[in-house]
Amino acid sequence: MARKKVALQYIHNRSRRCVTFEKCRNSLMKMAGELGTMCNTKACVLVYGEGSSVPDVFPSHADAVPILNRYKDMPDLVQFKNTVSQEEFLIERITKLKEEANKFQRERENREILILLHKAMLGGILDVHELTLVGPKLEVILKNLGERIAKISQNLEPIGLPTTSAIGHQQHRHGASEDVSSASVAVNGLA
């Protein structure tokens, strides 16, 4: 049976919160043990439960002390290289959420404008406010169309004017090869 996605937020129901805490703590400690075994690394986990003064320690208190002392003895630069303060984390998260909100706002506005354009194409009457919304978008659409038309027209030959290679090809297909060969004989005879 697949696990359903759990919302990452505070669980208000105390009994459910305790059960979730137990499961996640045990899973975290199991993963730390697997990491140590599979990768031959030293790993320890300290978890302070809600309201407890003594942490749960994995693998044991005696095994965790040397690992923590080694971490403390590291220079600050290495120790805190990937550490982010709560304030930095929140600022980064708020910035990402603002960007996402702005993206959704732009998408919503574009959809509204396209609906208004569709309404106008079907013969509906737009009021002044709707026209001010549609105007800039219509200018952008027309500009893009003009650029696309210019690009396509640069890549195409003028219609109705055959090129010299096309004329030669048509003459060859319609028996002009006999005229060319007789002309070449006449030229050779003159020489």
Secondary structure, DSSP 8 states (H G I E B T S, - for coil): --------S----HHHHHHHHHHHHHHHHHHHHHHHHHHT----EEE--TT-SS-EEES-HHHHHHHHHHHHHS-HHHHTTT---HHHHHHHHHHHHHHHHHHHHHHHHHHHHHHHHHHHHTT----HHHHHHHHHHHHHHHHHHHHHHHHHHHHS--TT---HHHHHHHHHHTTHHHHHHHHHHHHHHH-
